[in-house]
Amino acid sequence: MIEKISRTQDEWRQVLSPEQYRVLREKGTERAFGGAYDHFYEDGIYVCAACGNELFRSEAKFNSHTGWPSFYEPIASDHVEEHSDAAFGMIRTEITCVRCDSHLGHVFNDGPPPTGLRYCMNSIALKFAPRAAAKKAG
């Protein structure tokens, strides 16, 4: 069980950049093809930029040609939450961090095997931890 983190909006503004706050706390979307992790394929773990919760393994990342980093599965199903999102006149499934409730992106049913899912995430919602650094820390 992952312990929840709760902060006020003012506290979030103190720890996040204005663009991170817009995406993570106000459910924004970064510009396509502009994020740091769109074409980034190093070995490691992607964590929540707001709280450090482990979200995705580099092995699950693929090039979706959409302009955002995409993964076919989260590191564990209980590390993310799904919510119905009816904004912009369409029904989508929003993905948030289970630990801090930050908006990460959306999941779609047009991904590759083995899951057929595409977790389309905002780069700014993620931080990358290289596998070598993760092993040293653990």
N, CA, C and O atoms as a GROMACS GRO file, in nm:
protein
  552
    1MET      N    1   0.083  -0.118   0.000
    1MET     CA    2   0.000   0.000   0.000
    1MET      C    3   0.088   0.125   0.000
    1MET      O    4   0.180   0.137   0.082
    2ILE      N    5   0.061   0.215  -0.090
    2ILE     CA    6   0.138   0.337  -0.101
    2ILE      C    7   0.073   0.446  -0.016
    2ILE      O    8  -0.047   0.472  -0.028
    3GLU      N    9   0.152   0.508   0.069
    3GLU     CA   10   0.101   0.614   0.156
    3GLU      C   11   0.078   0.742   0.077
    3GLU      O   12   0.165   0.785   0.000
    4LYS      N   13  -0.038   0.801   0.094
    4LYS     CA   14  -0.075   0.924   0.025
    4LYS      C   15   0.005   1.044   0.076
    4LYS      O   16   0.042   1.051   0.194
    5ILE      N   17   0.030   1.138  -0.015
    5ILE     CA   18   0.090   1.267   0.019
    5ILE      C   19  -0.016   1.372  -0.002
    5ILE      O   20  -0.082   1.375  -0.106
    6SER      N   21  -0.034   1.458   0.094
    6SER     CA   22  -0.133   1.564   0.082
    6SER      C   23  -0.066   1.699   0.108
    6SER      O   24  -0.002   1.720   0.210
    7ARG      N   25  -0.082   1.790   0.012
    7ARG     CA   26  -0.028   1.925   0.025
    7ARG      C   27  -0.135   2.024  -0.020
    7ARG      O   28  -0.223   1.990  -0.098
    8THR      N   29  -0.126   2.146   0.031
    8THR     CA   30  -0.215   2.251  -0.017
    8THR      C   31  -0.168   2.295  -0.155
    8THR      O   32  -0.056   2.264  -0.196
    9GLN      N   33  -0.253   2.368  -0.226
    9GLN     CA   34  -0.214   2.418  -0.357
    9GLN      C   35  -0.094   2.513  -0.344
    9GLN      O   36  -0.007   2.514  -0.431
   10ASP      N   37  -0.089   2.592  -0.238
   10ASP     CA   38   0.026   2.681  -0.216
   10ASP      C   39   0.154   2.600  -0.195
   10ASP      O   40   0.260   2.638  -0.245
   11GLU      N   41   0.145   2.491  -0.121
   11GLU     CA   42   0.262   2.406  -0.100
   11GLU      C   43   0.308   2.344  -0.231
   11GLU      O   44   0.428   2.335  -0.257
   12TRP      N   45   0.212   2.301  -0.315
   12TRP     CA   46   0.250   2.246  -0.446
   12TRP      C   47   0.319   2.353  -0.531
   12TRP      O   48   0.416   2.323  -0.600
   13ARG      N   49   0.271   2.476  -0.526
   13ARG     CA   50   0.333   2.585  -0.604
   13ARG      C   51   0.477   2.610  -0.560
   13ARG      O   52   0.560   2.653  -0.640
   14GLN      N   53   0.508   2.582  -0.434
   14GLN     CA   54   0.644   2.602  -0.382
   14GLN      C   55   0.740   2.494  -0.430
   14GLN      O   56   0.859   2.520  -0.444
   15VAL      N   57   0.690   2.374  -0.455
   15VAL     CA   58   0.779   2.263  -0.492
   15VAL      C   59   0.779   2.232  -0.642
   15VAL      O   60   0.867   2.160  -0.690
   16LEU      N   61   0.683   2.285  -0.717
   16LEU     CA   62   0.675   2.260  -0.861
   16LEU      C   63   0.702   2.388  -0.939
   16LEU      O   64   0.671   2.497  -0.892
   17SER      N   65   0.758   2.374  -1.058
   17SER     CA   66   0.773   2.489  -1.146
   17SER      C   67   0.633   2.530  -1.194
   17SER      O   68   0.540   2.450  -1.183
   18PRO      N   69   0.617   2.651  -1.246
   18PRO     CA   70   0.484   2.691  -1.295
   18PRO      C   71   0.428   2.595  -1.401
   18PRO      O   72   0.309   2.565  -1.400
   19GLU      N   73   0.512   2.546  -1.492
   19GLU     CA   74   0.465   2.453  -1.595
   19GLU      C   75   0.430   2.317  -1.535
   19GLU      O   76   0.331   2.256  -1.574
   20GLN      N   77   0.510   2.269  -1.440
   20GLN     CA   78   0.476   2.144  -1.371
   20GLN      C   79   0.344   2.159  -1.298
   20GLN      O   80   0.261   2.069  -1.302
   21TYR      N   81   0.324   2.271  -1.232
   21TYR     CA   82   0.200   2.294  -1.160
   21TYR      C   83   0.081   2.291  -1.256
   21TYR      O   84  -0.022   2.231  -1.225
   22ARG      N   85   0.095   2.356  -1.371
   22ARG     CA   86  -0.013   2.359  -1.470
   22ARG      C   87  -0.051   2.219  -1.515
   22ARG      O   88  -0.169   2.187  -1.527
   23VAL      N   89   0.048   2.136  -1.541
   23VAL     CA   90   0.021   2.000  -1.590
   23VAL      C   91  -0.022   1.908  -1.476
   23VAL      O   92  -0.127   1.844  -1.484
   24LEU      N   93   0.057   1.902  -1.370
   24LEU     CA   94   0.034   1.805  -1.263
   24LEU      C   95  -0.087   1.837  -1.175
   24LEU      O   96  -0.160   1.747  -1.135
   25ARG      N   97  -0.108   1.964  -1.146
   25ARG     CA   98  -0.215   2.002  -1.052
   25ARG      C   99  -0.340   2.056  -1.121
   25ARG      O  100  -0.450   2.047  -1.066
   26GLU      N  101  -0.322   2.113  -1.242
   26GLU     CA  102  -0.438   2.170  -1.313
   26GLU      C  103  -0.478   2.088  -1.435
   26GLU      O  104  -0.559   2.132  -1.516
   27LYS      N  105  -0.421   1.968  -1.447
   27LYS     CA  106  -0.455   1.872  -1.554
   27LYS      C  107  -0.426   1.926  -1.694
   27LYS      O  108  -0.502   1.902  -1.788
   28GLY      N  109  -0.317   1.999  -1.705
   28GLY     CA  110  -0.276   2.051  -1.835
   28GLY      C  111  -0.207   1.945  -1.919
   28GLY      O  112  -0.187   1.832  -1.875
   29THR      N  113  -0.170   1.984  -2.040
   29THR     CA  114  -0.096   1.896  -2.130
   29THR      C  115   0.019   1.976  -2.189
   29THR      O  116   0.001   2.089  -2.236
   30GLU      N  117   0.138   1.918  -2.186
   30GLU     CA  118   0.251   1.986  -2.247
   30GLU      C  119   0.242   1.975  -2.400
   30GLU      O  120   0.172   1.888  -2.453
   31ARG      N  121   0.313   2.061  -2.468
   31ARG     CA  122   0.315   2.063  -2.614
   31ARG      C  123   0.374   1.932  -2.667
   31ARG      O  124   0.475   1.884  -2.615
   32ALA      N  125   0.313   1.876  -2.769
   32ALA     CA  126   0.363   1.753  -2.832
   32ALA      C  127   0.503   1.774  -2.888
   32ALA      O  128   0.535   1.882  -2.938
   33PHE      N  129   0.585   1.670  -2.880
   33PHE     CA  130   0.721   1.665  -2.934
   33PHE      C  131   0.817   1.761  -2.866
   33PHE      O  132   0.928   1.782  -2.915
   34GLY      N  133   0.777   1.822  -2.753
   34GLY     CA  134   0.864   1.916  -2.685
   34GLY      C  135   0.918   1.867  -2.553
   34GLY      O  136   1.005   1.932  -2.494
   35GLY      N  137   0.870   1.754  -2.504
   35GLY     CA  138   0.911   1.705  -2.373
   35GLY      C  139   1.044   1.632  -2.375
   35GLY      O  140   1.087   1.580  -2.478
   36ALA      N  141   1.108   1.630  -2.262
   36ALA     CA  142   1.241   1.571  -2.247
   36ALA      C  143   1.244   1.421  -2.272
   36ALA      O  144   1.348   1.368  -2.311
   37TYR      N  145   1.133   1.351  -2.252
   37TYR     CA  146   1.137   1.204  -2.259
   37TYR      C  147   1.068   1.145  -2.382
   37TYR      O  148   1.053   1.023  -2.391
   38ASP      N  149   1.027   1.229  -2.476
   38ASP     CA  150   0.962   1.178  -2.597
   38ASP      C  151   1.053   1.080  -2.671
   38ASP      O  152   1.009   0.970  -2.706
   39HIS      N  153   1.176   1.116  -2.696
   39HIS     CA  154   1.272   1.030  -2.767
   39HIS      C  155   1.390   0.995  -2.676
   39HIS      O  156   1.505   1.005  -2.718
   40PHE      N  157   1.361   0.956  -2.556
   40PHE     CA  158   1.461   0.922  -2.454
   40PHE      C  159   1.444   0.775  -2.420
   40PHE      O  160   1.335   0.733  -2.381
   41TYR      N  161   1.552   0.696  -2.433
   41TYR     CA  162   1.540   0.551  -2.414
   41TYR      C  163   1.651   0.492  -2.327
   41TYR      O  164   1.701   0.384  -2.357
   42GLU      N  165   1.689   0.562  -2.222
   42GLU     CA  166   1.788   0.509  -2.130
   42GLU      C  167   1.725   0.403  -2.039
   42GLU      O  168   1.603   0.396  -2.026
   43ASP      N  169   1.810   0.322  -1.976
   43ASP     CA  170   1.764   0.215  -1.888
   43ASP      C  171   1.740   0.270  -1.748
   43ASP      O  172   1.831   0.324  -1.684
   44GLY      N  173   1.616   0.256  -1.699
   44GLY     CA  174   1.587   0.304  -1.565
   44GLY      C  175   1.439   0.305  -1.534
   44GLY      O  176   1.360   0.232  -1.594
   45ILE      N  177   1.402   0.388  -1.440
   45ILE     CA  178   1.266   0.398  -1.388
   45ILE      C  179   1.219   0.543  -1.401
   45ILE      O  180   1.293   0.636  -1.373
   46TYR      N  181   1.094   0.559  -1.444
   46TYR     CA  182   1.031   0.691  -1.448
   46TYR      C  183   0.945   0.705  -1.323
   46TYR      O  184   0.861   0.620  -1.294
   47VAL      N  185   0.967   0.814  -1.250
   47VAL     CA  186   0.894   0.839  -1.126
   47VAL      C  187   0.811   0.966  -1.141
   47VAL      O  188   0.834   1.046  -1.232
   48CYS      N  189   0.715   0.983  -1.052
   48CYS     CA  190   0.632   1.103  -1.050
   48CYS      C  191   0.720   1.224  -1.016
   48CYS      O  192   0.794   1.222  -0.919
   49ALA      N  193   0.710   1.329  -1.097
   49ALA     CA  194   0.790   1.450  -1.075
   49ALA      C  195   0.749   1.522  -0.947
   49ALA      O  196   0.827   1.600  -0.892
   50ALA      N  197   0.629   1.499  -0.900
   50ALA     CA  198   0.581   1.567  -0.779
   50ALA      C  199   0.618   1.496  -0.650
   50ALA      O  200   0.648   1.561  -0.550
   51CYS      N  201   0.617   1.362  -0.651
   51CYS     CA  202   0.637   1.290  -0.525
   51CYS      C  203   0.738   1.176  -0.528
   51CYS      O  204   0.772   1.122  -0.423
   52GLY      N  205   0.788   1.140  -0.646
   52GLY     CA  206   0.887   1.033  -0.655
   52GLY      C  207   0.831   0.892  -0.661
   52GLY      O  208   0.908   0.796  -0.662
   53ASN      N  209   0.700   0.877  -0.665
   53ASN     CA  210   0.639   0.744  -0.676
   53ASN      C  211   0.686   0.677  -0.806
   53ASN      O  212   0.680   0.740  -0.912
   54GLU      N  213   0.731   0.552  -0.799
   54GLU     CA  214   0.774   0.480  -0.919
   54GLU      C  215   0.653   0.450  -1.007
   54GLU      O  216   0.553   0.397  -0.960
   55LEU      N  217   0.664   0.487  -1.136
   55LEU     CA  218   0.551   0.476  -1.226
   55LEU      C  219   0.572   0.379  -1.342
   55LEU      O  220   0.486   0.294  -1.366
   56PHE      N  221   0.684   0.389  -1.414
   56PHE     CA  222   0.706   0.309  -1.535
   56PHE      C  223   0.850   0.264  -1.545
   56PHE      O  224   0.942   0.336  -1.505
   57ARG      N  225   0.871   0.144  -1.598
   57ARG     CA  226   1.005   0.092  -1.629
   57ARG      C  227   1.039   0.128  -1.774
   57ARG      O  228   0.951   0.135  -1.860
   58SER      N  229   1.165   0.151  -1.799
   58SER     CA  230   1.209   0.184  -1.935
   58SER      C  231   1.178   0.071  -2.033
   58SER      O  232   1.158   0.097  -2.151
   59GLU      N  233   1.172  -0.053  -1.986
   59GLU     CA  234   1.142  -0.166  -2.073
   59GLU      C  235   1.001  -0.159  -2.132
   59GLU      O  236   0.974  -0.218  -2.236
   60ALA      N  237   0.911  -0.087  -2.066
   60ALA     CA  238   0.772  -0.075  -2.113
   60ALA      C  239   0.752   0.047  -2.203
   60ALA      O  240   0.640   0.072  -2.248
   61LYS      N  241   0.858   0.123  -2.228
   61LYS     CA  242   0.848   0.244  -2.311
   61LYS      C  243   0.858   0.208  -2.459
   61LYS      O  244   0.933   0.118  -2.497
   62PHE      N  245   0.781   0.278  -2.541
   62PHE     CA  246   0.787   0.257  -2.686
   62PHE      C  247   0.762   0.389  -2.757
   62PHE      O  248   0.707   0.483  -2.699
   63ASN      N  249   0.802   0.396  -2.883
   63ASN     CA  250   0.782   0.517  -2.962
   63ASN      C  251   0.644   0.512  -3.025
   63ASN      O  252   0.621   0.436  -3.120
   64SER      N  253   0.552   0.591  -2.972
   64SER     CA  254   0.414   0.592  -3.021
   64SER      C  255   0.394   0.692  -3.135
   64SER      O  256   0.287   0.697  -3.195
   65HIS      N  257   0.498   0.770  -3.166
   65HIS     CA  258   0.491   0.873  -3.271
   65HIS      C  259   0.383   0.976  -3.244
   65HIS      O  260   0.330   1.037  -3.337
   66THR      N  261   0.350   0.998  -3.116
   66THR     CA  262   0.246   1.094  -3.080
   66THR      C  263   0.305   1.225  -3.026
   66THR      O  264   0.235   1.326  -3.020
   67GLY      N  265   0.432   1.223  -2.987
   67GLY     CA  266   0.495   1.342  -2.931
   67GLY      C  267   0.504   1.342  -2.781
   67GLY      O  268   0.552   1.439  -2.722
   68TRP      N  269   0.459   1.235  -2.718
   68TRP     CA  270   0.467   1.221  -2.572
   68TRP      C  271   0.526   1.085  -2.539
   68TRP      O  272   0.506   0.990  -2.615
   69PRO      N  273   0.598   1.072  -2.427
   69PRO     CA  274   0.648   0.941  -2.388
   69PRO      C  275   0.532   0.845  -2.362
   69PRO      O  276   0.434   0.880  -2.297
   70SER      N  277   0.546   0.725  -2.415
   70SER     CA  278   0.438   0.626  -2.405
   70SER      C  279   0.491   0.494  -2.351
   70SER      O  280   0.604   0.453  -2.381
   71PHE      N  281   0.408   0.428  -2.273
   71PHE     CA  282   0.442   0.302  -2.207
   71PHE      C  283   0.325   0.206  -2.224
   71PHE      O  284   0.210   0.250  -2.230
   72TYR      N  285   0.353   0.075  -2.233
   72TYR     CA  286   0.242  -0.020  -2.247
   72TYR      C  287   0.190  -0.072  -2.114
   72TYR      O  288   0.088  -0.141  -2.111
   73GLU      N  289   0.259  -0.039  -2.003
   73GLU     CA  290   0.207  -0.075  -1.871
   73GLU      C  291   0.280   0.003  -1.763
   73GLU      O  292   0.395   0.041  -1.781
   74PRO      N  293   0.212   0.028  -1.650
   74PRO     CA  294   0.280   0.092  -1.537
   74PRO      C  295   0.367  -0.009  -1.464
   74PRO      O  296   0.356  -0.130  -1.487
   75ILE      N  297   0.452   0.039  -1.377
   75ILE     CA  298   0.541  -0.047  -1.300
   75ILE      C  299   0.461  -0.143  -1.212
   75ILE      O  300   0.503  -0.257  -1.190
   76ALA      N  301   0.346  -0.098  -1.163
   76ALA     CA  302   0.252  -0.179  -1.087
   76ALA      C  303   0.115  -0.112  -1.098
   76ALA      O  304   0.105   0.010  -1.099
   77SER      N  305   0.012  -0.192  -1.108
   77SER     CA  306  -0.122  -0.136  -1.128
   77SER      C  307  -0.168  -0.048  -1.012
   77SER      O  308  -0.252   0.040  -1.031
   78ASP      N  309  -0.114  -0.071  -0.893
   78ASP     CA  310  -0.156   0.010  -0.778
   78ASP      C  311  -0.072   0.136  -0.758
   78ASP      O  312  -0.083   0.203  -0.655
   79HIS      N  313   0.012   0.171  -0.857
   79HIS     CA  314   0.092   0.293  -0.850
   79HIS      C  315   0.026   0.409  -0.925
   79HIS      O  316   0.066   0.525  -0.910
   80VAL      N  317  -0.075   0.377  -1.005
   80VAL     CA  318  -0.150   0.479  -1.080
   80VAL      C  319  -0.299   0.455  -1.059
   80VAL      O  320  -0.341   0.346  -1.023
   81GLU      N  321  -0.378   0.561  -1.083
   81GLU     CA  322  -0.523   0.549  -1.076
   81GLU      C  323  -0.582   0.596  -1.208
   81GLU      O  324  -0.526   0.683  -1.275
   82GLU      N  325  -0.695   0.538  -1.244
   82GLU     CA  326  -0.767   0.576  -1.365
   82GLU      C  327  -0.893   0.653  -1.328
   82GLU      O  328  -0.962   0.619  -1.232
   83HIS      N  329  -0.923   0.757  -1.407
   83HIS     CA  330  -1.041   0.839  -1.387
   83HIS      C  331  -1.103   0.870  -1.522
   83HIS      O  332  -1.031   0.892  -1.620
   84SER      N  333  -1.234   0.872  -1.529
   84SER     CA  334  -1.302   0.912  -1.652
   84SER      C  335  -1.282   1.062  -1.674
   84SER      O  336  -1.299   1.142  -1.582
   85ASP      N  337  -1.247   1.099  -1.797
   85ASP     CA  338  -1.222   1.238  -1.832
   85ASP      C  339  -1.307   1.273  -1.954
   85ASP      O  340  -1.280   1.224  -2.064
   86ALA      N  341  -1.408   1.357  -1.935
   86ALA     CA  342  -1.499   1.395  -2.043
   86ALA      C  343  -1.469   1.535  -2.096
   86ALA      O  344  -1.553   1.593  -2.165
   87ALA      N  345  -1.352   1.590  -2.065
   87ALA     CA  346  -1.316   1.723  -2.113
   87ALA      C  347  -1.297   1.723  -2.264
   87ALA      O  348  -1.266   1.619  -2.324
   88PHE      N  349  -1.315   1.837  -2.325
   88PHE     CA  350  -1.291   1.858  -2.468
   88PHE      C  351  -1.383   1.775  -2.556
   88PHE      O  352  -1.346   1.743  -2.670
   89GLY      N  353  -1.503   1.739  -2.507
   89GLY     CA  354  -1.602   1.671  -2.589
   89GLY      C  355  -1.570   1.528  -2.625
   89GLY      O  356  -1.628   1.474  -2.720
   90MET      N  357  -1.480   1.463  -2.551
   90MET     CA  358  -1.448   1.322  -2.576
   90MET      C  359  -1.432   1.251  -2.443
   90MET      O  360  -1.404   1.314  -2.341
   91ILE      N  361  -1.450   1.121  -2.445
   91ILE     CA  362  -1.431   1.042  -2.323
   91ILE      C  363  -1.292   0.979  -2.330
   91ILE      O  364  -1.259   0.906  -2.423
   92ARG      N  365  -1.211   1.009  -2.229
   92ARG     CA  366  -1.077   0.952  -2.219
   92ARG      C  367  -1.059   0.898  -2.078
   92ARG      O  368  -1.141   0.924  -1.990
   93THR      N  369  -0.952   0.824  -2.058
   93THR     CA  370  -0.918   0.774  -1.925
   93THR      C  371  -0.793   0.846  -1.877
   93THR      O  372  -0.683   0.825  -1.929
   94GLU      N  373  -0.812   0.930  -1.776
   94GLU     CA  374  -0.700   1.004  -1.718
   94GLU      C  375  -0.622   0.913  -1.625
   94GLU      O  376  -0.679   0.826  -1.558
   95ILE      N  377  -0.490   0.933  -1.621
   95ILE     CA  378  -0.402   0.860  -1.530
   95ILE      C  379  -0.344   0.959  -1.430
   95ILE      O  380  -0.288   1.062  -1.468
   96THR      N  381  -0.358   0.927  -1.301
   96THR     CA  382  -0.299   1.009  -1.196
   96THR      C  383  -0.209   0.923  -1.109
   96THR      O  384  -0.220   0.800  -1.107
   97CYS      N  385  -0.120   0.989  -1.038
   97CYS     CA  386  -0.032   0.922  -0.943
   97CYS      C  387  -0.114   0.885  -0.820
   97CYS      O  388  -0.184   0.969  -0.765
   98VAL      N  389  -0.105   0.760  -0.777
   98VAL     CA  390  -0.183   0.716  -0.661
   98VAL      C  391  -0.134   0.781  -0.531
   98VAL      O  392  -0.211   0.794  -0.436
   99ARG      N  393  -0.009   0.820  -0.528
   99ARG     CA  394   0.049   0.875  -0.405
   99ARG      C  395   0.011   1.022  -0.383
   99ARG      O  396  -0.019   1.061  -0.270
  100CYS      N  397   0.012   1.104  -0.489
  100CYS     CA  398  -0.010   1.248  -0.469
  100CYS      C  399  -0.124   1.305  -0.554
  100CYS      O  400  -0.149   1.425  -0.551
  101ASP      N  401  -0.192   1.220  -0.629
  101ASP     CA  402  -0.306   1.259  -0.713
  101ASP      C  403  -0.269   1.354  -0.826
  101ASP      O  404  -0.356   1.423  -0.879
  102SER      N  405  -0.143   1.358  -0.864
  102SER     CA  406  -0.102   1.444  -0.975
  102SER      C  407  -0.146   1.385  -1.109
  102SER      O  408  -0.142   1.264  -1.129
  103HIS      N  409  -0.188   1.473  -1.199
  103HIS     CA  410  -0.224   1.434  -1.336
  103HIS      C  411  -0.096   1.398  -1.411
  103HIS      O  412   0.000   1.475  -1.412
  104LEU      N  413  -0.096   1.280  -1.474
  104LEU     CA  414   0.021   1.235  -1.549
  104LEU      C  415  -0.004   1.235  -1.700
  104LEU      O  416   0.085   1.269  -1.778
  105GLY      N  417  -0.124   1.197  -1.740
  105GLY     CA  418  -0.158   1.186  -1.882
  105GLY      C  419  -0.284   1.104  -1.897
  105GLY      O  420  -0.374   1.110  -1.813
  106HIS      N  421  -0.290   1.026  -2.007
  106HIS     CA  422  -0.408   0.944  -2.036
  106HIS      C  423  -0.365   0.807  -2.088
  106HIS      O  424  -0.252   0.789  -2.133
  107VAL      N  425  -0.455   0.711  -2.080
  107VAL     CA  426  -0.429   0.578  -2.135
  107VAL      C  427  -0.530   0.552  -2.246
  107VAL      O  428  -0.648   0.586  -2.236
  108PHE      N  429  -0.480   0.490  -2.354
  108PHE     CA  430  -0.561   0.459  -2.472
  108PHE      C  431  -0.545   0.312  -2.508
  108PHE      O  432  -0.448   0.247  -2.468
  109ASN      N  433  -0.641   0.260  -2.584
  109ASN     CA  434  -0.641   0.118  -2.622
  109ASN      C  435  -0.577   0.094  -2.758
  109ASN      O  436  -0.621   0.006  -2.832
  110ASP      N  437  -0.474   0.170  -2.792
  110ASP     CA  438  -0.410   0.154  -2.923
  110ASP      C  439  -0.260   0.129  -2.911
  110ASP      O  440  -0.182   0.168  -2.998
  111GLY      N  441  -0.219   0.064  -2.802
  111GLY     CA  442  -0.078   0.036  -2.779
  111GLY      C  443  -0.034  -0.099  -2.832
  111GLY      O  444  -0.115  -0.174  -2.886
  112PRO      N  445   0.092  -0.130  -2.816
  112PRO     CA  446   0.148  -0.256  -2.866
  112PRO      C  447   0.125  -0.373  -2.770
  112PRO      O  448   0.082  -0.352  -2.657
  113PRO      N  449   0.153  -0.495  -2.815
  113PRO     CA  450   0.153  -0.609  -2.724
  113PRO      C  451   0.259  -0.585  -2.616
  113PRO      O  452   0.354  -0.510  -2.642
  114PRO      N  453   0.250  -0.641  -2.502
  114PRO     CA  454   0.155  -0.746  -2.466
  114PRO      C  455   0.022  -0.695  -2.412
  114PRO      O  456  -0.070  -0.775  -2.395
  115THR      N  457   0.007  -0.564  -2.385
  115THR     CA  458  -0.116  -0.516  -2.321
  115THR      C  459  -0.214  -0.451  -2.418
  115THR      O  460  -0.334  -0.448  -2.391
  116GLY      N  461  -0.165  -0.398  -2.529
  116GLY     CA  462  -0.251  -0.324  -2.622
  116GLY      C  463  -0.285  -0.185  -2.571
  116GLY      O  464  -0.372  -0.118  -2.626
  117LEU      N  465  -0.216  -0.141  -2.464
  117LEU     CA  466  -0.243  -0.010  -2.404
  117LEU      C  467  -0.132   0.088  -2.436
  117LEU      O  468  -0.017   0.050  -2.458
  118ARG      N  469  -0.168   0.217  -2.438
  118ARG     CA  470  -0.071   0.325  -2.455
  118ARG      C  471  -0.091   0.426  -2.344
  118ARG      O  472  -0.184   0.507  -2.348
  119TYR      N  473  -0.004   0.421  -2.244
  119TYR     CA  474  -0.004   0.519  -2.137
  119TYR      C  475   0.074   0.639  -2.192
  119TYR      O  476   0.197   0.638  -2.195
  120CYS      N  477   0.001   0.741  -2.234
  120CYS     CA  478   0.056   0.860  -2.297
  120CYS      C  479   0.077   0.965  -2.188
  120CYS      O  480  -0.019   1.027  -2.142
  121MET      N  481   0.202   0.985  -2.147
  121MET     CA  482   0.233   1.068  -2.032
  121MET      C  483   0.298   1.200  -2.073
  121MET      O  484   0.360   1.209  -2.178
  122ASN      N  485   0.283   1.300  -1.990
  122ASN     CA  486   0.353   1.426  -2.008
  122ASN      C  487   0.495   1.410  -1.953
  122ASN      O  488   0.512   1.366  -1.840
  123SER      N  489   0.596   1.445  -2.032
  123SER     CA  490   0.735   1.436  -1.985
  123SER      C  491   0.755   1.515  -1.857
  123SER      O  492   0.825   1.469  -1.767
  124ILE      N  493   0.694   1.632  -1.848
  124ILE     CA  494   0.713   1.719  -1.733
  124ILE      C  495   0.654   1.659  -1.604
  124ILE      O  496   0.688   1.703  -1.494
  125ALA      N  497   0.568   1.560  -1.618
  125ALA     CA  498   0.510   1.492  -1.502
  125ALA      C  499   0.600   1.381  -1.451
  125ALA      O  500   0.572   1.320  -1.347
  126LEU      N  501   0.709   1.354  -1.523
  126LEU     CA  502   0.798   1.244  -1.490
  126LEU      C  503   0.939   1.293  -1.458
  126LEU      O  504   0.981   1.400  -1.502
  127LYS      N  505   1.010   1.214  -1.380
  127LYS     CA  506   1.154   1.228  -1.361
  127LYS      C  507   1.213   1.091  -1.389
  127LYS      O  508   1.151   0.989  -1.359
  128PHE      N  509   1.333   1.088  -1.445
  128PHE     CA  510   1.397   0.963  -1.479
  128PHE      C  511   1.507   0.930  -1.380
  128PHE      O  512   1.589   1.016  -1.346
  129ALA      N  513   1.509   0.807  -1.332
  129ALA     CA  514   1.614   0.758  -1.244
  129ALA      C  515   1.688   0.647  -1.316
  129ALA      O  516   1.631   0.540  -1.339
  130PRO      N  517   1.814   0.670  -1.354
  130PRO     CA  518   1.890   0.565  -1.424
  130PRO      C  519   1.897   0.438  -1.341
  130PRO      O  520   1.904   0.443  -1.218
  131ARG      N  521   1.896   0.324  -1.409
  131ARG     CA  522   1.898   0.195  -1.342
  131ARG      C  523   2.022   0.183  -1.251
  131ARG      O  524   2.011   0.134  -1.139
  132ALA      N  525   2.138   0.226  -1.296
  132ALA     CA  526   2.260   0.216  -1.216
  132ALA      C  527   2.246   0.295  -1.086
  132ALA      O  528   2.289   0.248  -0.981
  133ALA      N  529   2.187   0.414  -1.092
  133ALA     CA  530   2.168   0.496  -0.972
  133ALA      C  531   2.066   0.431  -0.880
  133ALA      O  532   2.080   0.435  -0.757
  134ALA      N  533   1.963   0.370  -0.938
  134ALA     CA  534   1.860   0.304  -0.858
  134ALA      C  535   1.920   0.186  -0.783
  134ALA      O  536   1.885   0.162  -0.667
  135LYS      N  537   2.010   0.111  -0.847
  135LYS     CA  538   2.074  -0.005  -0.782
  135LYS      C  539   2.165   0.040  -0.668
  135LYS      O  540   2.168  -0.024  -0.562
  136LYS      N  541   2.239   0.150  -0.688
  136LYS     CA  542   2.329   0.200  -0.583
  136LYS      C  543   2.250   0.246  -0.461
  136LYS      O  544   2.292   0.224  -0.347
  137ALA      N  545   2.136   0.310  -0.485
  137ALA     CA  546   2.053   0.362  -0.375
  137ALA      C  547   1.986   0.249  -0.297
  137ALA      O  548   1.962   0.264  -0.177
  138GLY      N  549   1.957   0.138  -0.362
  138GLY     CA  550   1.884   0.029  -0.298
  138GLY      C  551   1.976  -0.066  -0.238
  138GLY      O  552   1.932  -0.165  -0.179
   0.00000   0.00000   0.00000
